[in-house]
Amino acid sequence: MFIRLRKLAAVAALSGLAALALLCVPARAAGYPSKPVRVIVPFAPGQASDLVARVLAEKLNKATGGNFVVENRPGAGGTLGVAMAAKAPPDGYTLVVATIGPLSQAPYLYPNLGYSPVKDLAPITDLALTPTVLVANPAAGYRSMQDLIAKAKAAPGTINFASAGAGSNQHITMELFKSRAGIDLVHIPYKGGAESASALLAGTVTVMFDAIPAVLANVKSGKYTALAISSAQRSPFLPEVPTVAESGLPGFDAVGWMGLAAPAGTPAPVLDYLNEKVRAALEDPEVSAQLKAMAFIPDGMSRAHFAEMIRSENAKWRKVIHDAGIHLQ
């Protein structure tokens, strides 16, 4: 009798677990996604995050049977689109392509940002990584990062560098480099990456940091001299170019990244479902090949890992921005 009761109890427990398991997948039970999912890109069409978002959206449409629609909301260095996403209903039908600028740098640049990347957004996963490259106009005659540092120390304040604007990732990465190298370079901010690239090509400025996709063609053609890669490891796209760390500044590591986030409060099962589908998409050979063709390194990580990465990045860039005294209105 006792054995029979134990068997009945075990069956009841298993039944309870099965019922609980069904309750733990409301996203799929509710048919998510049952309507179009807006994927906000906080930059203009044709920019890196836009291109990656469109590749991803196409794959998610096929994988989920849903309708993921890219919506460009550029302005204020990406912060306008991120703010819009942060204020959207947390129902899983608004997502945002979250990049290093609006999430890990802007909070320490703007006094009235309008959102907190930690409190107002729920990280889903990282999408792609793109280190920056320290490039110079060939006429400057630099053949290595140490050439630049030596000349900057010999004549402080005489070498200028370009950026896509005050507070851009180009600008802040160079501030980190200046601090670590102990040199003084003059900042020349431009209105966007196209203008800064043109200035370097023309020799109006001497050096700059920029993302690999933006400089690769000019490095390959000899129009830029690549001095160093900002990441801890060499890039598969420019394997012959040494890292900043191995060129004399140990521990230097600055990588551009983009990920996917949702408004805080979005149900965890929806976030988990999106994490699973997006990571599967990034592992798809076709998607991976498309991203690599654009000189991006496909990534993809757990929600917890991505959240920790954002916290770590925020701490790093907060110090750089504070030490450099950069403040924007």
C-alpha positions in Angstrom: 0.0 0.0 0.0 2.8 2.3 1.0 4.6 1.6 -2.3 1.5 2.3 -4.3 1.0 5.6 -2.5 4.6 6.6 -3.3 4.0 5.7 -7.0 0.9 7.8 -7.1 2.7 10.7 -5.4 5.5 10.4 -8.0 3.0 10.5 -10.9 1.3 13.5 -9.4 4.6 15.3 -9.0 5.5 14.6 -12.6 2.1 15.8 -13.7 2.7 19.0 -11.7 6.1 19.5 -13.3 4.6 19.0 -16.7 1.9 21.6 -16.0 4.5 23.9 -14.7 6.6 23.5 -17.8 3.7 24.5 -19.9 3.2 27.6 -17.8 6.9 28.5 -18.4 6.5 29.0 -22.1 3.8 31.7 -22.4 5.6 33.3 -25.3 5.0 30.4 -27.6 1.6 29.5 -26.0 0.5 33.0 -26.9 1.8 32.6 -30.4 4.6 35.2 -30.1 5.2 37.0 -32.4 1.5 37.4 -33.4 2.0 40.9 -34.9 4.9 42.8 -36.5 8.0 43.3 -34.3 9.5 46.8 -34.7 13.3 46.7 -34.7 14.5 50.2 -34.1 17.9 51.1 -35.6 19.0 54.4 -34.0 21.1 55.3 -37.0 20.5 56.2 -40.6 19.9 53.6 -43.4 23.0 52.2 -44.8 25.1 52.5 -41.7 26.7 49.4 -40.1 24.0 48.7 -37.5 21.3 49.1 -40.2 22.9 46.6 -42.5 23.3 44.1 -39.7 19.8 44.6 -38.5 18.3 43.9 -41.9 20.3 40.7 -42.3 19.1 39.6 -38.9 15.5 40.6 -39.5 15.3 38.6 -42.7 16.6 35.5 -41.0 14.3 35.9 -38.0 11.3 36.2 -40.3 12.1 32.9 -41.8 12.9 31.2 -38.5 9.9 32.4 -36.5 7.2 33.0 -39.2 6.9 36.5 -37.8 7.4 39.9 -39.3 10.5 41.7 -37.9 10.5 45.2 -39.4 13.5 47.5 -39.3 12.7 51.1 -38.5 15.4 53.8 -38.7 15.3 56.5 -36.0 18.6 58.3 -36.2 19.7 61.4 -34.3 21.9 62.6 -31.4 24.4 59.8 -31.8 21.9 57.1 -31.6 20.3 58.2 -28.3 17.0 59.3 -29.8 16.2 55.9 -31.1 17.3 54.2 -28.0 15.2 56.5 -25.9 12.2 55.7 -28.0 12.7 52.0 -27.5 13.2 52.5 -23.7 9.8 54.2 -23.5 7.9 51.6 -25.6 5.5 49.1 -24.1 7.5 46.1 -22.7 5.6 43.5 -24.7 8.3 42.1 -27.0 7.1 44.0 -30.0 9.7 46.8 -29.9 13.4 45.9 -30.0 16.4 48.2 -30.5 19.8 47.6 -32.0 22.0 48.7 -29.0 25.5 49.9 -29.7 28.5 50.9 -27.7 27.8 54.7 -28.1 24.2 55.0 -26.8 24.6 52.4 -24.2 28.1 52.6 -22.7 29.3 56.1 -23.6 26.4 58.5 -24.0 25.2 58.1 -20.4 28.4 59.8 -19.3 28.5 62.4 -22.0 25.0 63.9 -21.8 23.6 65.3 -18.5 19.9 64.8 -19.6 20.0 61.6 -21.6 16.4 60.6 -21.0 17.0 56.9 -20.3 19.2 54.6 -18.3 20.8 51.8 -20.3 20.8 49.6 -17.2 17.4 50.4 -15.7 15.3 51.0 -18.8 16.5 48.3 -21.2 16.6 44.5 -21.1 19.6 43.1 -22.9 18.9 40.2 -25.3 22.2 39.3 -26.9 25.3 40.7 -28.5 25.2 40.6 -32.3 28.6 41.6 -33.8 32.0 42.9 -32.8 34.1 45.4 -34.7 37.5 46.6 -33.4 38.7 50.0 -34.5 42.0 50.6 -36.3 44.5 53.4 -35.7 45.1 54.7 -39.2 47.3 57.5 -40.6 47.7 59.4 -43.8 50.7 57.8 -45.6 52.2 61.2 -46.1 52.8 61.5 -42.4 55.5 58.8 -42.7 54.4 56.7 -39.7 55.2 53.0 -40.1 54.1 51.9 -36.6 52.2 53.0 -33.6 55.5 53.7 -31.8 56.5 56.1 -34.7 53.4 58.1 -33.9 54.0 58.1 -30.1 57.6 59.1 -30.5 56.8 62.1 -32.8 53.9 63.1 -30.5 56.1 63.2 -27.5 58.8 65.1 -29.4 56.3 67.8 -30.4 53.3 67.8 -28.1 50.1 69.3 -29.5 51.3 69.4 -33.1 49.6 66.2 -34.5 45.9 66.3 -35.0 43.3 63.5 -35.2 39.9 63.3 -36.8 36.6 61.9 -35.4 33.0 61.6 -36.5 32.1 64.2 -33.9 32.7 65.1 -30.2 31.7 62.1 -28.1 31.8 59.6 -30.9 33.4 56.2 -30.4 36.3 57.4 -32.6 36.9 60.4 -30.3 36.6 58.5 -27.0 38.8 55.6 -28.2 41.5 58.1 -29.1 41.2 59.7 -25.7 41.9 56.3 -24.1 44.8 55.9 -26.4 46.2 59.3 -25.6 45.9 58.7 -21.9 47.6 55.3 -22.1 50.4 56.6 -24.4 50.9 59.8 -22.5 50.7 62.0 -25.5 48.9 65.2 -26.5 47.0 65.1 -29.9 44.6 67.8 -31.1 41.0 66.7 -31.7 39.4 67.8 -35.0 35.7 66.7 -34.8 33.7 66.4 -38.1 30.0 65.9 -38.8 30.0 62.2 -39.3 32.3 59.4 -40.4 32.3 60.3 -44.1 33.7 63.8 -43.4 36.4 62.5 -41.1 37.4 59.8 -43.6 37.6 62.5 -46.3 39.8 64.7 -44.1 42.2 61.9 -43.5 42.4 61.0 -47.1 43.1 64.6 -48.0 45.8 64.9 -45.3 43.9 67.7 -43.5 44.3 65.5 -40.4 47.0 63.0 -39.6 45.5 60.1 -37.8 42.2 58.6 -36.4 40.6 55.5 -35.0 37.8 54.0 -37.1 36.0 50.7 -37.3 37.4 48.0 -39.6 34.5 48.0 -42.0 35.0 51.8 -42.6 38.7 51.6 -43.2 39.4 48.2 -44.7 39.2 49.2 -48.4 41.5 52.3 -47.9 44.0 50.2 -45.9 44.1 47.5 -48.6 44.5 50.1 -51.3 47.3 51.9 -49.5 45.4 55.1 -49.0 45.6 54.7 -45.2 48.5 53.3 -43.2 47.2 50.9 -40.5 49.3 51.3 -37.4 47.4 49.1 -34.8 44.2 47.3 -34.0 42.4 48.4 -30.8 41.2 44.9 -29.7 43.2 42.5 -27.5 43.6 40.1 -30.5 44.5 40.7 -34.1 41.7 41.0 -36.5 41.1 38.2 -39.1 40.4 41.0 -41.6 43.8 42.6 -41.1 45.9 39.8 -39.6 49.2 41.6 -40.5 48.3 44.6 -38.4 49.5 44.3 -34.7 47.3 45.2 -31.8 47.8 48.3 -29.7 48.6 46.1 -26.8 51.4 44.2 -28.5 52.7 47.4 -30.0 53.6 48.8 -26.5 50.4 49.5 -24.5 49.7 46.2 -22.6 46.1 45.6 -21.7 44.6 48.0 -24.2 41.3 46.7 -25.5 38.6 48.7 -27.1 36.1 47.0 -29.4 33.0 48.4 -31.0 29.9 46.2 -30.5 26.2 46.1 -31.3 23.6 44.0 -29.7 19.8 43.7 -29.3 17.7 44.9 -26.4 14.1 45.4 -25.4 12.3 47.8 -23.0 12.8 46.8 -19.4 9.9 44.7 -18.1 9.6 42.6 -21.3 8.6 39.1 -20.1 11.5 36.9 -19.5 10.1 34.0 -21.7 10.0 36.4 -24.7 13.5 37.6 -24.0 14.7 34.0 -23.8 12.9 33.1 -27.0 14.5 36.0 -28.8 17.9 35.2 -27.4 17.6 31.6 -28.7 16.4 32.6 -32.2 18.9 35.4 -32.6 21.9 33.3 -31.5 20.8 30.5 -33.9 20.6 33.1 -36.7 24.1 34.3 -36.0 25.4 30.7 -36.2 23.7 30.2 -39.5 26.4 29.9 -42.2 24.6 32.2 -44.6 24.1 35.0 -42.0 27.7 34.5 -40.6 29.1 34.8 -44.2 27.1 38.0 -44.8 28.3 39.7 -41.6 31.9 38.6 -42.2 31.7 40.0 -45.8 31.0 43.4 -44.1 34.0 42.8 -41.8 31.9 42.1 -38.7 32.6 39.3 -36.3 29.3 37.5 -35.5 29.0 37.1 -31.7 25.9 36.0 -29.7 25.9 35.4 -26.0 23.5 34.6 -23.1 21.3 37.4 -21.7 23.2 37.4 -18.5 26.6 37.5 -20.2 25.5 40.4 -22.4 24.2 42.4 -19.4 27.5 41.8 -17.6 29.4 43.0 -20.7 27.4 46.2 -20.8 28.1 46.9 -17.1 31.8 46.3 -17.7 31.9 48.5 -20.8 30.0 51.3 -18.9 32.6 51.2 -16.1 35.5 51.5 -18.5 34.1 54.3 -20.7 32.8 56.2 -17.7 36.4 56.6 -16.4 37.8 57.5 -19.9 35.2 60.2 -20.4 35.6 61.5 -16.9 39.4 61.6 -17.1 39.3 63.4 -20.5 36.7 65.9 -19.3 34.3 65.4 -22.2 30.9 66.9 -21.6 28.2 67.4 -24.2 24.8 69.2 -24.1 
